[in-house]
């Protein structure tokens, strides 16, 4: 029967080093449905089902792969690695690699030139008569698949071009078919030699805790990754115990990216995963891992906080960031991360605390994880609960914590969480007069169901604070920074990047929001085409920052909370965590490190200015001032990834949400041509889809 079918290509077995494995037979793929499993993969592994995957091969050379067995597979395309669980599907093109079991049984899909010619010849014979021509539905399916393949090729070409720091020709990347003009691409790849770019962002070790840093993005030129960090830069050294807090956790990728996690005596993973993924985690987690999903007392809430707490012999590393523990978040998105190391307290100081410590312990208490026992050097056996974290000295903390925990908060707890916590902290601060009625930016990756009343409530909190003469700063113009449809289409990941900026159509298209929308522009950080999963909120005047918040919280009532009962109660649905940078009076930096050798606590926390206190002045990368004009102030540069001031959208800007199956949001400013293209690809009914609920990522 195989002789009567059109051969599409082969699955070529590979060794773990991705060299071809001659000891295992190649698997031929023919037009139509092909089944791959234990019967035709000659390896003794019972994790492979007899019908492990099905491959629906088309004449255009692409293959739809569906996971039929109970165990997941992994697909590697370019620099991306995507896991598919049971019943999930994806499209393979030539060159993609399939791991039939994550990390095992590698097969590369290839289409040889000879096979292509044969296919073309046989295809011509088969479709030479009218009754054998493809149906209209099949033609449309092939057209849609070709469009998707072109989009993927565009993303890969963009990534390759960025790596080589060279311009990309329209003909090389299919710009015409994807809707990306040559000018768009050349603008996004502009080379920045002057001041005001991330290439000049060089943070001394004793100042690292005073700033946040961007995560490294694969495929960007080296200048765009200046002072950026990877997960391996964070989880390193002699870690005795780790608490990893996140929403999504890809265990297979995480352990491959940080093998140290398999050797740490105890790892507590606090997550927000659903039952399907949780079952996989439970079955396959290392023996040293403990999983915990915090209680969600109010419907539609999530555990969304993203943090790490790493215990070392020298002290504690606290990491607050914006990335899920998955490959694409740490390699392809615009993300932010702050971390600071804190030493153990002296025995005489065990009862001393500070604002940072109180906020941290209160937040950890709300997570209600099962108490763990761990044996630590010198200390011996200790119980890992929220009180354990009182053993560290946070007096040098460079930020304030702004957290959310679910519940109905009243009385003293009213100002403890969410936007009311931010309000209370800002009300304690004084700012330069230039920030009176200055603009405020909301930049996030998922939009909740909002109304004008709640936006005014949030603005009241974001606008809190006083100038030095105790005059209230007052309300300022609010702007929402979000990518356009063109940004997503021409991004490093193509349409797939839209998965990090989802929102139901009904939430985006509310008339009162039109005045808020502003563009994502990130030329100075090289991240125009690295779509943002980072969440930031800031008040600015020019390139000067009154304050800056890096957080997991999207723009939603669930994350920030909503006042009820005549403002006497704050209702919050989700767990969130962020760090607030303020222009406070601080000593000249603390360089304590848990991973670097040498020096006592006192030696590392010394001051080059005889402990003289000075006031910090926060600015963006594009600030052009003179750092030596005022010796009583210290300039702290924060790598805000987008440009200030943001450019508002034009009046004809329009938002669009694709159907639920695509799980992506493609932004604003969609043209009539683009609308027709999407309608052609997904159908009129799907394009004008009913409102759908997509979970916040």
NORDADA-V926839 format. One record per residue. N is the residue number from 0. RES is the residue in three letters. PHI is phi as a letter, one per 40 degrees, with the letter a starting at -180 (none if undefined). Layout:
n:N res:RES phi:PHI
n:N res:RES phi:PHI
This chain:
n:0 res:UNK phi:none
n:1 res:UNK phi:c
n:2 res:UNK phi:c
n:3 res:UNK phi:c
n:4 res:UNK phi:b
n:5 res:UNK phi:c
n:6 res:UNK phi:c
n:7 res:UNK phi:c
n:8 res:UNK phi:i
n:9 res:UNK phi:b
n:10 res:UNK phi:c
n:11 res:UNK phi:c
n:12 res:UNK phi:c
n:13 res:UNK phi:b
n:14 res:UNK phi:c
n:15 res:UNK phi:c
n:16 res:UNK phi:c
n:17 res:UNK phi:g
n:18 res:UNK phi:c
n:19 res:UNK phi:c
n:20 res:UNK phi:b
n:21 res:UNK phi:c
n:22 res:UNK phi:c
n:23 res:UNK phi:b
n:24 res:UNK phi:c
n:25 res:UNK phi:c
n:26 res:UNK phi:b
n:27 res:UNK phi:c
n:28 res:UNK phi:b
n:29 res:UNK phi:b
n:30 res:UNK phi:d
n:31 res:UNK phi:g
n:32 res:UNK phi:c
n:33 res:UNK phi:b
n:34 res:UNK phi:b
n:35 res:UNK phi:b
n:36 res:UNK phi:a
n:37 res:UNK phi:c
n:38 res:UNK phi:c
n:39 res:UNK phi:b
n:40 res:UNK phi:b
n:41 res:UNK phi:c
n:42 res:UNK phi:b
n:43 res:UNK phi:c
n:44 res:UNK phi:b
n:45 res:UNK phi:c
n:46 res:UNK phi:c
n:47 res:UNK phi:c
n:48 res:UNK phi:c
n:49 res:UNK phi:c
n:50 res:UNK phi:b
n:51 res:UNK phi:c
n:52 res:UNK phi:b
n:53 res:UNK phi:b
n:54 res:UNK phi:b
n:55 res:UNK phi:c
n:56 res:UNK phi:c
n:57 res:UNK phi:b
n:58 res:UNK phi:c
n:59 res:UNK phi:c
n:60 res:UNK phi:g
n:61 res:UNK phi:c
n:62 res:UNK phi:b
n:63 res:UNK phi:c
n:64 res:UNK phi:b
n:65 res:UNK phi:b
n:66 res:UNK phi:c
n:67 res:UNK phi:c
n:68 res:UNK phi:c
n:69 res:UNK phi:c
n:70 res:UNK phi:c
n:71 res:UNK phi:c
n:72 res:UNK phi:b
n:73 res:UNK phi:b
n:74 res:UNK phi:b
n:75 res:UNK phi:b
n:76 res:UNK phi:b
n:77 res:UNK phi:g
n:78 res:UNK phi:c
n:79 res:UNK phi:b
n:80 res:UNK phi:b
n:81 res:UNK phi:b
n:82 res:UNK phi:c
n:83 res:UNK phi:b
n:84 res:UNK phi:c
n:85 res:UNK phi:d
n:86 res:UNK phi:g
n:87 res:UNK phi:c
n:88 res:UNK phi:b
n:89 res:UNK phi:a
n:90 res:UNK phi:b
n:91 res:UNK phi:b
n:92 res:UNK phi:b
n:93 res:UNK phi:d
n:94 res:UNK phi:h
n:95 res:UNK phi:c
n:96 res:UNK phi:b
n:97 res:UNK phi:b
n:98 res:UNK phi:b
n:99 res:UNK phi:c
n:100 res:UNK phi:b
n:101 res:UNK phi:d
n:102 res:UNK phi:g
n:103 res:UNK phi:a
n:104 res:UNK phi:f
n:105 res:UNK phi:c
n:106 res:UNK phi:b
n:107 res:UNK phi:b
n:108 res:UNK phi:c
n:109 res:UNK phi:b
n:110 res:UNK phi:b
n:111 res:UNK phi:c
n:112 res:UNK phi:c
n:113 res:UNK phi:c
n:114 res:UNK phi:c
n:115 res:UNK phi:c
n:116 res:UNK phi:c
n:117 res:UNK phi:c
n:118 res:UNK phi:c
n:119 res:UNK phi:c
n:120 res:UNK phi:c
n:121 res:UNK phi:c
n:122 res:UNK phi:c
n:123 res:UNK phi:c
n:124 res:UNK phi:c
n:125 res:UNK phi:c
n:126 res:UNK phi:b
n:127 res:UNK phi:c
n:128 res:UNK phi:b
n:129 res:UNK phi:c
n:130 res:UNK phi:c
n:131 res:UNK phi:b
n:132 res:UNK phi:c
n:133 res:UNK phi:c
n:134 res:UNK phi:c
n:135 res:UNK phi:d
n:136 res:UNK phi:c
n:137 res:UNK phi:c
n:138 res:UNK phi:c
n:139 res:UNK phi:c
n:140 res:UNK phi:c
n:141 res:UNK phi:c
n:142 res:UNK phi:c
n:143 res:UNK phi:c
n:144 res:UNK phi:c
n:145 res:UNK phi:c
n:146 res:UNK phi:c
n:147 res:UNK phi:c
n:148 res:UNK phi:c
n:149 res:UNK phi:c
n:150 res:UNK phi:c
n:151 res:UNK phi:c
n:152 res:UNK phi:c
n:153 res:UNK phi:c
n:154 res:UNK phi:c
n:155 res:UNK phi:c
n:156 res:UNK phi:c
n:157 res:UNK phi:c
n:158 res:UNK phi:c
n:159 res:UNK phi:c
n:160 res:UNK phi:c
n:161 res:UNK phi:c
n:162 res:UNK phi:c
n:163 res:UNK phi:c
n:164 res:UNK phi:f
n:165 res:UNK phi:b
n:166 res:UNK phi:c
n:167 res:UNK phi:b
n:168 res:UNK phi:c
n:169 res:UNK phi:d
n:170 res:UNK phi:c
n:171 res:UNK phi:c
n:172 res:UNK phi:b
n:173 res:UNK phi:g
n:174 res:UNK phi:c
n:175 res:UNK phi:c
n:176 res:UNK phi:c
n:177 res:UNK phi:c
n:178 res:UNK phi:g
n:179 res:UNK phi:c
n:180 res:UNK phi:c
n:181 res:UNK phi:c
n:182 res:UNK phi:c
n:183 res:UNK phi:d
n:184 res:UNK phi:c
n:185 res:UNK phi:c
n:186 res:UNK phi:c
n:187 res:UNK phi:c
n:188 res:UNK phi:c
n:189 res:UNK phi:d
n:190 res:UNK phi:c
n:191 res:UNK phi:b
n:192 res:UNK phi:c
n:193 res:UNK phi:c
n:194 res:UNK phi:c
n:195 res:UNK phi:g
n:196 res:UNK phi:b
n:197 res:UNK phi:c
n:198 res:UNK phi:c
n:199 res:UNK phi:c
n:200 res:UNK phi:c
n:201 res:UNK phi:b
n:202 res:UNK phi:b
n:203 res:UNK phi:c
n:204 res:UNK phi:d
n:205 res:UNK phi:c
n:206 res:UNK phi:b
n:207 res:UNK phi:d
n:208 res:UNK phi:c
n:209 res:UNK phi:c
n:210 res:UNK phi:b
n:211 res:UNK phi:b
n:212 res:UNK phi:b
n:213 res:UNK phi:c
n:214 res:UNK phi:c
n:215 res:UNK phi:c
n:216 res:UNK phi:b
n:217 res:UNK phi:c
n:218 res:UNK phi:g
n:219 res:UNK phi:c
n:220 res:UNK phi:c
n:221 res:UNK phi:d
n:222 res:UNK phi:c
n:223 res:UNK phi:c
n:224 res:UNK phi:b
n:225 res:UNK phi:d
n:226 res:UNK phi:f
n:227 res:UNK phi:c
n:228 res:UNK phi:b
n:229 res:UNK phi:b
n:230 res:UNK phi:c
n:231 res:UNK phi:c
n:232 res:UNK phi:c
n:233 res:UNK phi:b
n:234 res:UNK phi:c
n:235 res:UNK phi:a
n:236 res:UNK phi:g
n:237 res:UNK phi:c
n:238 res:UNK phi:c
n:239 res:UNK phi:c
n:240 res:UNK phi:a
n:241 res:UNK phi:b
n:242 res:UNK phi:b
n:243 res:UNK phi:b
n:244 res:UNK phi:b
n:245 res:UNK phi:a
n:246 res:UNK phi:c
n:247 res:UNK phi:b
n:248 res:UNK phi:b
n:249 res:UNK phi:c
n:250 res:UNK phi:c
n:251 res:UNK phi:c
n:252 res:UNK phi:c
n:253 res:UNK phi:d
n:254 res:UNK phi:c
n:255 res:UNK phi:c
n:256 res:UNK phi:c
n:257 res:UNK phi:b
n:258 res:UNK phi:d
n:259 res:UNK phi:d
n:260 res:UNK phi:c
n:261 res:UNK phi:c
n:262 res:UNK phi:b
n:263 res:UNK phi:c
n:264 res:UNK phi:d
n:265 res:UNK phi:a
n:266 res:UNK phi:b
n:267 res:UNK phi:b
n:268 res:UNK phi:b
n:269 res:UNK phi:b
n:270 res:UNK phi:b
n:271 res:UNK phi:b
n:272 res:UNK phi:c
n:273 res:UNK phi:c
n:274 res:UNK phi:c
n:275 res:UNK phi:c
n:276 res:UNK phi:c
n:277 res:UNK phi:c
n:278 res:UNK phi:c
n:279 res:UNK phi:c
n:280 res:UNK phi:c
n:281 res:UNK phi:c
n:282 res:UNK phi:c
n:283 res:UNK phi:b
n:284 res:UNK phi:c
n:285 res:UNK phi:c
n:286 res:UNK phi:c
n:287 res:UNK phi:c
n:288 res:UNK phi:c
n:289 res:UNK phi:b
n:290 res:UNK phi:b
n:291 res:UNK phi:a
n:292 res:UNK phi:b
n:293 res:UNK phi:c
n:294 res:UNK phi:c
n:295 res:UNK phi:b
n:296 res:UNK phi:c
n:297 res:UNK phi:b
n:298 res:UNK phi:d
n:299 res:UNK phi:g
n:300 res:UNK phi:c
n:301 res:UNK phi:a
n:302 res:UNK phi:c
n:303 res:UNK phi:b
n:304 res:UNK phi:c
n:305 res:UNK phi:b
n:306 res:UNK phi:a
n:307 res:UNK phi:b
n:308 res:UNK phi:b
n:309 res:UNK phi:b
n:310 res:UNK phi:c
n:311 res:UNK phi:b
n:312 res:UNK phi:d
n:313 res:UNK phi:c
n:314 res:UNK phi:i
n:315 res:UNK phi:b
n:316 res:UNK phi:b
n:317 res:UNK phi:b
n:318 res:UNK phi:b
n:319 res:UNK phi:b
n:320 res:UNK phi:a
n:321 res:UNK phi:b
n:322 res:UNK phi:b
n:323 res:UNK phi:c
n:324 res:UNK phi:c
n:325 res:UNK phi:b
n:326 res:UNK phi:d
n:327 res:UNK phi:c
n:328 res:UNK phi:c
n:329 res:UNK phi:c
n:330 res:UNK phi:b
n:331 res:UNK phi:b
n:332 res:UNK phi:b
n:333 res:UNK phi:c
n:334 res:UNK phi:b
n:335 res:UNK phi:b
n:336 res:UNK phi:a
n:337 res:UNK phi:b
n:338 res:UNK phi:a
n:339 res:UNK phi:a
n:340 res:UNK phi:c
n:341 res:UNK phi:b
n:342 res:UNK phi:c
n:343 res:UNK phi:c
n:344 res:UNK phi:c
n:345 res:UNK phi:c
n:346 res:UNK phi:d
n:347 res:UNK phi:c
n:348 res:UNK phi:b
n:349 res:UNK phi:d
n:350 res:UNK phi:c
n:351 res:UNK phi:c
n:352 res:UNK phi:b
n:353 res:UNK phi:a
n:354 res:UNK phi:d
n:355 res:UNK phi:c
n:356 res:UNK phi:c
n:357 res:UNK phi:c
n:358 res:UNK phi:c
n:359 res:UNK phi:c
n:360 res:UNK phi:c
n:361 res:UNK phi:c
n:362 res:UNK phi:c
n:363 res:UNK phi:c
n:364 res:UNK phi:c
n:365 res:UNK phi:c
n:366 res:UNK phi:c
n:367 res:UNK phi:f
n:368 res:UNK phi:c
n:369 res:UNK phi:c
n:370 res:UNK phi:c
n:371 res:UNK phi:b
n:372 res:UNK phi:b
n:373 res:UNK phi:b
n:374 res:UNK phi:c
n:375 res:UNK phi:b
n:376 res:UNK phi:d
n:377 res:UNK phi:g
n:378 res:UNK phi:c
n:379 res:UNK phi:g
n:380 res:UNK phi:c
n:381 res:UNK phi:b
n:382 res:UNK phi:c
n:383 res:UNK phi:c
n:384 res:UNK phi:b
n:385 res:UNK phi:c
n:386 res:UNK phi:c
n:387 res:UNK phi:d
n:388 res:UNK phi:c
n:389 res:UNK phi:c
n:390 res:UNK phi:c
n:391 res:UNK phi:b
n:392 res:UNK phi:c
n:393 res:UNK phi:b
n:394 res:UNK phi:c
n:395 res:UNK phi:c
n:396 res:UNK phi:d
n:397 res:UNK phi:c
n:398 res:UNK phi:b
n:399 res:UNK phi:b
n:400 res:UNK phi:c
n:401 res:UNK phi:b
n:402 res:UNK phi:b
n:403 res:UNK phi:b
n:404 res:UNK phi:b
n:405 res:UNK phi:c
n:406 res:UNK phi:i
n:407 res:UNK phi:b
n:408 res:UNK phi:c
n:409 res:UNK phi:b
n:410 res:UNK phi:f
n:411 res:UNK phi:c
n:412 res:UNK phi:c
n:413 res:UNK phi:d
n:414 res:UNK phi:b
n:415 res:UNK phi:c
n:416 res:UNK phi:b
n:417 res:UNK phi:g
n:418 res:UNK phi:c
n:419 res:UNK phi:c
n:420 res:UNK phi:c
n:421 res:UNK phi:d
n:422 res:UNK phi:d
n:423 res:UNK phi:c
n:424 res:UNK phi:c
n:425 res:UNK phi:c
n:426 res:UNK phi:c
n:427 res:UNK phi:c
n:428 res:UNK phi:b
n:429 res:UNK phi:b
n:430 res:UNK phi:b
n:431 res:UNK phi:c
n:432 res:UNK phi:c
n:433 res:UNK phi:c
n:434 res:UNK phi:c
n:435 res:UNK phi:c
n:436 res:UNK phi:f
n:437 res:UNK phi:c
n:438 res:UNK phi:c
n:439 res:UNK phi:b
n:440 res:UNK phi:b
n:441 res:UNK phi:b
n:442 res:UNK phi:b
n:443 res:UNK phi:a
n:444 res:UNK phi:b
n:445 res:UNK phi:a
n:446 res:UNK phi:b
n:447 res:UNK phi:c
n:448 res:UNK phi:c
n:449 res:UNK phi:b
n:450 res:UNK phi:b
n:451 res:UNK phi:c
n:452 res:UNK phi:c
n:453 res:UNK phi:c
n:454 res:UNK phi:c
n:455 res:UNK phi:c
n:456 res:UNK phi:c
n:457 res:UNK phi:c
n:458 res:UNK phi:c
n:459 res:UNK phi:c
n:460 res:UNK phi:c
n:461 res:UNK phi:c
n:462 res:UNK phi:c
n:463 res:UNK phi:c
n:464 res:UNK phi:h
n:465 res:UNK phi:b
n:466 res:UNK phi:c
n:467 res:UNK phi:c
n:468 res:UNK phi:c
n:469 res:UNK phi:g
n:470 res:UNK phi:c
n:471 res:UNK phi:d
n:472 res:UNK phi:c
n:473 res:UNK phi:g
n:474 res:UNK phi:c
n:475 res:UNK phi:b
n:476 res:UNK phi:c
n:477 res:UNK phi:b
n:478 res:UNK phi:b
n:479 res:UNK phi:b
n:480 res:UNK phi:c
n:481 res:UNK phi:a
n:482 res:UNK phi:c
n:483 res:UNK phi:c
n:484 res:UNK phi:c
n:485 res:UNK phi:c
n:486 res:UNK phi:d
n:487 res:UNK phi:c
n:488 res:UNK phi:c
n:489 res:UNK phi:b
n:490 res:UNK phi:c
n:491 res:UNK phi:d
n:492 res:UNK phi:c
n:493 res:UNK phi:g
n:494 res:UNK phi:d
n:495 res:UNK phi:d
n:496 res:UNK phi:c
n:497 res:UNK phi:c
n:498 res:UNK phi:c
n:499 res:UNK phi:c
n:500 res:UNK phi:b
n:501 res:UNK phi:c
n:502 res:UNK phi:a
n:503 res:UNK phi:c
n:504 res:UNK phi:d
n:505 res:UNK phi:c
n:506 res:UNK phi:c
n:507 res:UNK phi:c
n:508 res:UNK phi:c
n:509 res:UNK phi:c
n:510 res:UNK phi:d
n:511 res:UNK phi:c
n:512 res:UNK phi:c
n:513 res:UNK phi:d
n:514 res:UNK phi:c
n:515 res:UNK phi:c
n:516 res:UNK phi:c
n:517 res:UNK phi:a
n:518 res:UNK phi:c
n:519 res:UNK phi:c
n:520 res:UNK phi:b
n:521 res:UNK phi:a
n:522 res:UNK phi:c
n:523 res:UNK phi:c
n:524 res:UNK phi:b
n:525 res:UNK phi:g
n:526 res:UNK phi:b
n:527 res:UNK phi:d
n:528 res:UNK phi:b
n:529 res:UNK phi:b
n:530 res:UNK phi:c
n:531 res:UNK phi:c
n:532 res:UNK phi:b
n:533 res:UNK phi:c
n:534 res:UNK phi:b
n:535 res:UNK phi:b
n:536 res:UNK phi:b
n:537 res:UNK phi:a
n:538 res:UNK phi:b
n:539 res:UNK phi:a
n:540 res:UNK phi:a
n:541 res:UNK phi:g
n:542 res:UNK phi:b
n:543 res:UNK phi:c
n:544 res:UNK phi:b
n:545 res:UNK phi:c
n:546 res:UNK phi:a
n:547 res:UNK phi:a
n:548 res:UNK phi:b
n:549 res:UNK phi:b
n:550 res:UNK phi:a
n:551 res:UNK phi:c
n:552 res:UNK phi:c
n:553 res:UNK phi:c
n:554 res:UNK phi:c
n:555 res:UNK phi:a
n:556 res:UNK phi:c
n:557 res:UNK phi:d
n:558 res:UNK phi:c
n:559 res:UNK phi:c
n:560 res:UNK phi:g
n:561 res:UNK phi:b
n:562 res:UNK phi:c
n:563 res:UNK phi:b
n:564 res:UNK phi:f
n:565 res:UNK phi:f
n:566 res:UNK phi:g
n:567 res:UNK phi:c
n:568 res:UNK phi:a
n:569 res:UNK phi:b
n:570 res:UNK phi:b
n:571 res:UNK phi:b
n:572 res:UNK phi:b
n:573 res:UNK phi:b
n:574 res:UNK phi:c
n:575 res:UNK phi:b
n:576 res:UNK phi:a
n:577 res:UNK phi:a
n:578 res:UNK phi:b
n:579 res:UNK phi:b
n:580 res:UNK phi:c
n:581 res:UNK phi:b
n:582 res:UNK phi:c
n:583 res:UNK phi:c
n:584 res:UNK phi:c
n:585 res:UNK phi:b
n:586 res:UNK phi:c
n:587 res:UNK phi:c
n:588 res:UNK phi:f
n:589 res:UNK phi:b
n:590 res:UNK phi:b
n:591 res:UNK phi:c
n:592 res:UNK phi:b
n:593 res:UNK phi:c
n:594 res:UNK phi:b
n:595 res:UNK phi:b
n:596 res:UNK phi:c
n:597 res:UNK phi:g
n:598 res:UNK phi:g
n:599 res:UNK phi:c
n:600 res:UNK phi:d
n:601 res:UNK phi:c
n:602 res:UNK phi:c
n:603 res:UNK phi:c
n:604 res:UNK phi:b
n:605 res:UNK phi:c
n:606 res:UNK phi:b
n:607 res:UNK phi:c
n:608 res:UNK phi:b
n:609 res:UNK phi:f
n:610 res:UNK phi:g
n:611 res:UNK phi:c
n:612 res:UNK phi:c
n:613 res:UNK phi:b
n:614 res:UNK phi:c
n:615 res:UNK phi:c
n:616 res:UNK phi:b
n:617 res:UNK phi:c
n:618 res:UNK phi:b
n:619 res:UNK phi:c
n:620 res:UNK phi:c
n:621 res:UNK phi:c
n:622 res:UNK phi:c
n:623 res:UNK phi:b
n:624 res:UNK phi:c
n:625 res:UNK phi:b
n:626 res:UNK phi:c
n:627 res:UNK phi:b
n:628 res:UNK phi:c
n:629 res:UNK phi:b
n:630 res:UNK phi:c
n:631 res:UNK phi:c
n:632 res:UNK phi:b
n:633 res:UNK phi:b
n:634 res:UNK phi:c
n:635 res:UNK phi:b
n:636 res:UNK phi:c
n:637 res:UNK phi:b
n:638 res:UNK phi:c
n:639 res:UNK phi:d
n:640 res:UNK phi:c
n:641 res:UNK phi:b
n:642 res:UNK phi:c
n:643 res:UNK phi:b
n:644 res:UNK phi:c
n:645 res:UNK phi:c
n:646 res:UNK phi:c
n:647 res:UNK phi:c
n:648 res:UNK phi:c
n:649 res:UNK phi:c
n:650 res:UNK phi:c
n:651 res:UNK phi:c
n:652 res:UNK phi:d
n:653 res:UNK phi:a
n:654 res:UNK phi:c
n:655 res:UNK phi:a
n:656 res:UNK phi:b
n:657 res:UNK phi:c
n:658 res:UNK phi:c
n:659 res:UNK phi:d
n:660 res:UNK phi:c
n:661 res:UNK phi:c
n:662 res:UNK phi:f
n:663 res:UNK phi:a
n:664 res:UNK phi:b
n:665 res:UNK phi:b
n:666 res:UNK phi:g
n:667 res:UNK phi:b
n:668 res:UNK phi:g
n:669 res:UNK phi:c
n:670 res:UNK phi:c
n:671 res:UNK phi:c
n:672 res:UNK phi:c
n:673 res:UNK phi:c
n:674 res:UNK phi:d
n:675 res:UNK phi:c
n:676 res:UNK phi:c
n:677 res:UNK phi:c
n:678 res:UNK phi:c
n:679 res:UNK phi:c
n:680 res:UNK phi:c
n:681 res:UNK phi:b
n:682 res:UNK phi:g
n:683 res:UNK phi:c
n:684 res:UNK phi:c
n:685 res:UNK phi:c
n:686 res:UNK phi:c
n:687 res:UNK phi:c
n:688 res:UNK phi:c
n:689 res:UNK phi:c
n:690 res:UNK phi:d
n:691 res:UNK phi:b
n:692 res:UNK phi:c
n:693 res:UNK phi:b
n:694 res:UNK phi:c
n:695 res:UNK phi:c
n:696 res:UNK phi:b
